Amino acid sequence: MKVLGIDPGIARTGWGIVEQKDGKLKTIAFDCFQTDAKEETSERLNKIHAHIRKLIKLYSPDIVAVEELFFNTNTKTAFVVGQARGVVLLAAAQEKIKNISYTPLQVKMAVSGYGRAEKAQVGQMVKVILGLKEIPKPDDTADALAVGLTHLFSAKFPSK
């Protein structure tokens, strides 16, 4: 199974392609797509949407796994991140690729075994699990890979 993991954001959208084949985990590609804060929100969303569609066409994932929004205190940020998440889901639907969402707690539990793990711990576990030479940077990229891993680990259980 090949998964496109996404950590959505308006400024930075992390993405990573992970695959499990014959019981082995493999990293295919990962990066972070950035938009310019000087551009209108609609243009930034359009660029995120186009980039995700391009990734889906290039890598042909079986599923797109997206991190759910963690809402803390800044409602303005939450709304715009929610919009970015929405265009990611739209891109998956337009490409007829199933999508699934995971909460930050589920992601942290899946990769570190601890729901309150810090970003550094999640990044370190992504590095170890995937056998990478270093922790993917920025954090959005490591988080996207963690989301993809969460699906690969969770897909073994039919309830998710």
Stockholm file with secondary structure:
# STOCKHOLM 1.0

chainA/1-160         MKVLGIDPGIARTGWGIVEQKDGKLKTIAFDCFQTDAKEETSERLNKIHAHIRKLIKLYSPDIVAVEELFFNTNTKTAFVVGQARGVVLLAAAQEKIKNISYTPLQVKMAVSGYGRAEKAQVGQMVKVILGLKEIPKPDDTADALAVGLTHLFSAKFPSK
#=GR chainA/1-160 SS CEEEEEECCSSEEEEEEEEEETTEEEEEEEEEEECCTTSCHHHHHHHHHHHHHHHHHHHCCSEEEEECCCCCSCHHHHHHHHHHHHHHHHHHHHTTCEEEEECHHHHHHHHHSCTTCCHHHHHHHHHHHHTCSSCCSSHHHHHHHHHHHHHHHHTTSTTC
#=GC SS_cons         CEEEEEECCSSEEEEEEEEEETTEEEEEEEEEEECCTTSCHHHHHHHHHHHHHHHHHHHCCSEEEEECCCCCSCHHHHHHHHHHHHHHHHHHHHTTCEEEEECHHHHHHHHHSCTTCCHHHHHHHHHHHHTCSSCCSSHHHHHHHHHHHHHHHHTTSTTC
//
